[in-house]
């Protein structure tokens, strides 16, 4: 048969072939020990079914349970964000008995990459279940069409909620104290899940939000939305302080600079932006001078952007004279770029994200097959598995926002506690934006004490900084134990 006919026949056969039916997998169970504590790791894929009972998707998970534990041992569900990220970062960065070591400043360590014992594992005080939503990790839908409903704010919350229900049922954990931890978009999901599941009989004892974003108006640099310029400012100040770009260098403590930045961002700066073209010349000059002082940027640049410094411009501009950029996820990290691209306004990559990918990918790929016994040739998808734009909901509803779901969950379950961790050098979900969102929740005054916040000397994944890793574990342990 001629080569072209063979190719056409194969293509036709492939097109006509029906997808293989998904089956309810038997999970892989392995036994382990750490610091004299025996535990079981269960690795597998949980089925999601349609209304006819057919499996349309499978959700990959890894569960750590302490052997011989009391019935009242807490259970914590964990996931990361993106959307499009699997649970790898919280899993092997902070929570599990093993972790991926990074350089203290968040930069890339030399290969080869490995896991080490985690001296600050959360497994000490809770069982852990790591969830990879559909399209991330090894989680897959039967067909591309079947996958699409899961790639939306609503569908994502519903599918992860269904996974949690199934896990509680199949493992008889309905009577356990229940917790969730989400990071980045995972905090958006966690807040939405708290509201979604409480109406379905699942009440959480507590929620941990790491690098929180609930209201996307606080982070979308859209024309007409001045809020992000204001809320990112204190993190610009922290970054400039770290890199020695503020007048007076690092002689003044970071906290002193942040107090000044927060005061400016809480008063004079938003008023100036709200005035628009009505801002008089003298006031404009004074505001520009203060922006220069608090960001380490030049007068020329601040004027060129009309007093509005967006995140990508800041990352490119702060160290332009050194031919370096700073990271978005962790602004302590410096980046190199193509020497032909220094004239551009934004970085061509995030050096802090580039530093994380190789160590975590390599360490996980070895660990899941060798230590956990889960053997598959599937690609473990990290940001590449979602094949269509995320459905953020109706544009008529404004910016995506799950803060109301969190408020409603607290109102319906006033026993639930919330702990929020933020990094001073996080330019993806700045700590001051989190404070703004919390201040606008509209919580009943009697519930405000249910929410606790804490800031760390790190970036988006503050746990790559070992002192922050340890303090985060200690504070979450107190949170779970009710101290």
C-alpha positions in Angstrom: 0.0 0.0 0.0 1.4 3.5 -0.9 2.7 5.5 2.1 0.0 8.2 1.7 -2.8 5.6 1.6 -1.4 3.9 4.7 -1.3 7.2 6.6 -4.9 8.1 5.5 -6.2 4.7 6.6 -4.5 5.0 10.0 -5.9 8.5 10.4 -9.4 7.4 9.5 -9.2 4.4 11.9 -8.0 6.7 14.7 -10.8 9.1 14.0 -13.5 6.4 14.0 -12.2 4.6 17.1 -14.3 5.1 20.2 -12.5 6.0 23.4 -11.7 3.1 25.7 -14.2 3.0 28.7 -12.7 4.2 32.0 -12.7 1.7 34.8 -12.7 2.1 38.6 -9.0 1.6 39.4 -7.7 -0.3 42.4 -5.4 2.1 44.2 -1.8 1.2 45.0 -1.2 0.9 48.8 2.3 1.1 50.2 3.7 1.0 53.8 6.2 3.5 55.1 7.8 4.8 58.3 9.2 8.1 59.4 10.6 9.1 62.8 9.2 5.8 64.2 5.7 6.5 62.9 4.2 3.9 60.6 1.9 5.2 57.9 0.1 4.1 54.7 0.2 5.9 51.4 -2.7 5.2 49.0 -2.2 6.3 45.4 -4.8 6.0 42.7 -7.5 7.7 40.6 -11.1 8.3 41.9 -13.9 8.0 39.3 -16.3 10.8 38.5 -19.5 9.6 36.9 -22.2 11.2 34.7 -25.9 11.0 35.3 -26.1 7.6 33.7 -23.4 6.2 36.0 -20.7 6.1 33.4 -17.2 7.1 34.4 -16.3 10.3 32.5 -13.2 11.3 34.4 -10.6 10.1 37.0 -9.1 12.3 39.7 -5.5 11.3 40.8 -4.8 11.5 44.5 -2.2 10.5 47.0 -3.4 9.9 50.6 -1.2 9.7 53.7 -2.8 8.0 56.7 -1.3 7.2 60.1 -1.5 3.5 61.0 -3.4 2.8 64.2 -4.6 6.4 64.6 -7.5 7.4 66.8 -10.8 7.9 65.1 -10.6 11.7 65.9 -7.4 12.2 63.9 -7.9 15.2 61.6 -8.1 14.8 57.8 -6.8 17.5 55.5 -7.5 17.8 51.7 -4.8 19.7 49.8 -4.6 21.2 46.3 -2.7 23.9 44.4 -3.9 26.4 41.9 -3.1 27.7 38.5 -5.8 27.0 37.4 -4.0 24.0 35.8 -1.6 23.1 38.5 -1.5 19.7 40.3 -1.0 19.4 44.1 2.8 18.9 43.7 3.9 22.1 45.3 2.2 21.9 48.7 2.7 18.1 48.6 6.5 18.0 48.2 7.2 21.6 49.3 5.7 21.7 52.7 3.2 19.1 53.9 4.3 15.5 53.2 7.0 13.5 55.1 9.4 14.2 52.2 10.2 17.5 50.5 12.2 19.0 47.7 15.0 21.2 49.0 15.6 24.5 47.2 18.2 27.2 47.8 17.3 29.5 50.7 16.6 32.5 48.4 14.2 30.4 46.2 16.7 30.1 43.4 17.5 26.9 41.4 19.8 24.3 43.1 22.2 22.3 41.0 21.0 18.9 39.6 20.4 16.0 40.2 17.3 16.6 42.3 16.1 14.6 45.2 13.8 14.3 48.2 14.9 14.8 51.8 13.1 14.1 55.1 10.7 17.0 55.8 11.5 18.3 59.3 8.3 20.3 59.2 5.8 17.9 57.8 2.1 18.5 58.6 1.6 14.7 58.8 2.6 15.1 62.4 -0.9 16.4 63.3 -3.2 15.4 60.4 -3.7 12.8 57.7 -3.2 14.3 54.2 -5.0 13.8 50.9 -3.5 15.5 47.8 -5.9 16.1 44.9 -5.1 16.8 41.3 -8.2 18.3 39.5 -9.1 17.0 36.1 -6.5 18.1 33.5 -3.7 18.2 36.1 -1.2 15.6 37.2 -2.5 12.1 36.1 -6.1 13.2 36.3 -7.9 12.7 32.9 -11.3 12.9 31.4 -12.6 10.3 29.0 -12.7 12.7 26.0 -11.8 16.3 25.4 -15.6 17.1 25.4 -16.0 15.4 28.8 -13.1 17.5 30.2 -14.5 20.9 29.3 -17.1 21.2 32.1 -14.4 20.7 34.7 -12.3 23.6 33.4 -14.4 26.4 34.9 -14.8 28.0 38.3 -18.1 26.2 38.9 -17.2 22.9 37.4 -13.9 22.7 39.2 -15.5 23.3 42.6 -18.2 20.8 41.9 -15.8 18.1 40.8 -13.4 18.5 43.7 -16.4 18.6 46.0 -17.5 15.2 44.5 -14.0 13.8 45.0 -14.1 14.8 48.7 -17.6 13.2 49.2 -16.4 10.0 47.6 -13.2 9.9 49.6 -15.1 10.4 52.9 -17.5 7.6 51.9 -15.1 5.1 50.6 -12.7 5.5 53.5 -15.3 6.0 56.3 -13.9 9.4 57.3 -17.2 11.3 57.7 -16.7 11.6 61.5 -13.1 13.0 61.2 -12.3 16.7 61.9 -12.1 18.0 58.3 -9.7 20.6 57.0 -8.7 22.0 53.6 -5.5 23.7 52.4 -5.3 25.5 49.1 -2.6 27.6 47.5 -3.0 30.4 45.0 -6.0 29.6 42.8 -6.4 26.7 45.2 -7.6 29.3 47.8 -10.2 30.4 45.3 -11.3 26.8 45.1 -11.1 26.3 48.9 -13.4 29.3 49.6 -15.8 28.1 46.9 -15.8 24.6 48.3 -16.5 25.7 51.8 -19.7 27.4 50.6 -20.6 24.5 48.2 -20.1 21.6 50.6 -21.6 23.1 53.7 -25.0 23.0 51.8 -24.3 19.3 51.1 -23.7 18.3 54.7 -19.9 18.6 54.8 -18.7 21.1 57.4 -15.1 21.9 57.8 -13.3 22.5 61.1 -10.8 24.8 59.4 -9.4 26.1 56.1 -5.8 27.0 55.4 -5.3 29.5 52.6 -1.7 29.8 51.4 -1.0 32.9 49.1 -4.6 33.8 48.9 -6.6 35.2 46.1 -10.4 35.2 46.4 -11.4 38.4 44.7 -9.7 38.8 41.3 -10.4 42.5 41.0 -7.5 42.9 43.4 -5.1 41.4 40.9 -6.4 42.2 37.4 -4.6 45.2 35.9 -7.5 46.1 33.6 -8.0 49.6 32.3 -10.4 51.4 34.7 -9.5 49.1 37.6 -7.0 51.0 39.8 -7.2 48.6 42.7 -4.2 46.4 41.9 -1.8 49.3 41.5 -2.6 50.3 45.1 -2.6 46.8 46.6 0.6 45.6 44.9 2.5 48.7 46.2 3.7 47.3 49.6 5.1 44.2 47.8 6.9 46.5 45.4 8.4 48.2 48.4 9.4 44.9 50.0 11.1 43.8 46.8 12.9 47.0 46.3 14.1 46.8 49.9 15.4 43.3 49.5 17.4 44.2 46.4 18.8 47.4 48.0 17.0 49.8 45.7 15.3 52.1 48.3 16.9 55.4 49.3 18.9 54.7 52.4 19.3 51.0 51.4 18.4 48.4 54.0 19.3 50.5 57.0 15.7 50.7 58.0 13.9 47.4 58.8 11.5 46.0 56.2 8.5 46.4 58.6 9.2 50.2 58.9 9.1 50.5 55.1 5.9 48.4 54.8 4.2 50.6 57.4 4.9 53.7 55.2 3.9 51.9 52.0 0.6 50.6 53.5 -0.2 54.1 54.8 0.3 55.6 51.3 -1.6 52.8 49.6 -4.4 53.2 52.1 -5.0 57.0 51.6 -3.2 59.4 49.3 -2.3 57.1 46.5 -5.8 55.7 45.7 -7.3 59.2 46.0 -4.7 60.5 43.4 -5.5 57.6 41.0 -9.3 58.2 41.4 -8.8 61.9 40.4 -7.5 60.8 37.0 -6.8 63.8 34.7 -8.3 66.1 37.4 -5.1 65.6 39.5 -3.4 69.0 39.8 0.3 69.3 38.8 1.7 69.8 42.3 -0.2 66.9 43.8 0.8 64.7 40.9 4.5 65.6 41.5 4.2 64.8 45.2 2.5 61.4 44.5 5.2 60.6 41.9 8.0 61.5 44.3 6.5 59.1 47.0 6.1 56.3 44.4 9.7 56.7 43.4 10.8 56.6 47.1 8.7 53.5 47.9 9.4 51.5 44.7 13.0 52.3 43.8 11.9 53.1 40.2 12.9 56.2 38.3 10.9 59.4 38.0 10.9 58.9 34.2 9.3 55.5 34.4 6.7 56.4 37.0 5.6 59.3 34.9 5.6 57.3 31.7 3.1 54.8 33.2 0.9 57.5 34.5 1.6 56.7 38.2 0.3 53.1 37.6 3.0 50.4 37.9 1.8 47.0 36.9 3.4 43.8 38.0 5.2 42.8 34.8 6.6 46.2 34.2 7.9 46.3 37.8 9.6 42.9 37.4 11.4 44.1 34.3 12.2 47.7 35.4 13.5 47.4 39.0 16.9 45.9 38.1 17.0 46.9 34.4 20.3 48.8 34.9 21.8 45.5 36.2 20.3 43.6 33.2 18.3 41.4 35.6 14.6 40.8 36.2 12.9 39.8 39.5 10.5 36.9 39.9 6.7 37.1 40.1 6.1 34.2 42.4 9.2 35.1 44.5 10.6 38.6 43.9 13.8 37.7 45.7 14.9 35.6 42.7 16.8 37.4 39.9 16.4 36.3 36.3 18.5 36.4 33.1 17.0 37.2 29.7 17.9 37.3 26.1 20.3 40.2 25.6 18.2 41.2 22.6 15.1 41.7 24.6 16.1 44.3 27.2 14.2 46.9 25.3 10.9 45.1 26.0 8.6 46.2 28.8 7.9 42.8 30.4 10.1 39.8 31.3 9.9 36.8 28.9 9.7 34.3 31.8 9.3 34.2 35.6 12.7 33.2 37.0 11.1 32.0 40.3 8.8 29.7 38.4 11.6 28.5 36.2 13.6 27.6 39.3 10.8 25.4 40.7 9.9 23.3 37.7 13.0 21.0 37.3 13.5 20.0 41.0 9.8 19.3 41.7 9.1 17.5 38.4 12.1 15.2 38.6 11.7 14.4 42.3 8.0 13.7 42.0 8.4 11.5 38.9 11.0 9.3 40.7 9.0 9.2 44.0 5.6 8.3 42.7 6.9 5.3 40.7 9.8 4.1 42.9 8.5 4.7 46.4 4.7 4.8 45.9 4.6 2.0 43.3 2.2 3.9 41.0 3.4 3.0 37.5 2.0 4.8 34.4 3.4 6.2 31.2 1.1 9.2 31.4 2.7 12.6 31.5 2.3 14.2 34.9 0.7 17.5 33.7 2.0 20.7 35.4 0.2 23.6 33.8 0.0 21.9 30.4 -3.1 19.7 30.7 -5.9 22.1 30.3 -6.5 22.5 26.6 -9.0 25.4 26.5 -9.4 28.8 28.1 -10.6 28.6 31.7 -14.3 29.5 32.1 -14.4 32.3 34.7 -18.1 32.7 34.5 -20.4 35.5 33.3 -18.6 38.7 32.5 -21.8 40.4 33.8 -20.9 39.2 37.3 -17.7 41.2 37.3 -14.3 39.8 38.3 -14.2 36.2 39.6 -14.8 36.3 43.4 -15.3 33.4 45.9 -15.0 35.6 49.0 -18.8 35.6 49.3 -18.8 31.8 49.4 -16.3 32.0 52.3 -18.4 34.5 54.1 -21.5 32.4 53.6 -19.7 29.2 54.8 -18.6 31.0 58.0 -22.2 32.3 58.6 -23.6 28.8 58.2 -20.8 27.1 60.1 -19.6 29.6 62.8 -17.3 26.9 64.2 -15.0 26.9 61.1 -11.7 28.7 61.5 -9.6 30.2 58.7 -5.8 30.6 58.7 -4.2 32.7 55.9 -0.4 32.7 55.1 1.2 35.3 52.8 4.7 36.0 51.6 6.2 39.5 51.7 7.9 38.8 48.3 4.8 37.4 46.5 4.0 39.4 43.4 1.3 36.9 42.3 -1.0 37.3 45.3 0.2 40.2 47.4 -0.5 40.2 51.2 -2.0 43.6 51.1 -4.6 42.4 48.6 -5.5 39.7 51.0 -6.0 42.2 53.8 -8.2 44.3 51.5 -10.4 41.3 50.6 -10.8 40.3 54.2 -11.7 43.8 55.2 -14.5 43.7 52.6 -16.0 40.3 53.4 -18.8 41.7 55.4 -18.3 39.2 58.2 -20.5 39.5 61.3 -18.3 41.1 64.0 -18.7 38.0 66.1 -17.0 35.9 63.4 -14.0 38.1 62.7 -11.9 36.3 65.3 -12.3 33.1 63.3 -9.9 34.4 60.7 -6.1 34.7 61.4 -3.5 36.0 59.0 0.3 35.6 59.1 3.1 37.0 56.8 6.4 35.4 56.0 9.9 36.3 54.7 9.3 34.4 51.4 7.4 34.5 48.2 4.3 32.7 46.8 5.8 29.4 48.0 7.1 30.8 51.2 8.0 27.3 52.4 11.0 27.1 50.1 12.6 29.4 52.7 13.3 26.9 55.5 12.7 29.2 58.5 9.3 30.1 57.0 8.6 26.4 56.3 9.1 25.6 60.0 7.1 28.6 61.3 4.2 27.8 58.9 4.1 24.2 60.2 4.1 25.4 63.8 1.3 27.9 63.3 -0.9 25.5 61.3 -0.3 22.8 64.0 -1.6 25.3 66.6 -4.5 26.2 64.3 -5.5 22.5 63.8 -5.1 21.7 67.5 -7.3 24.7 68.5 -4.7 26.6 70.4 
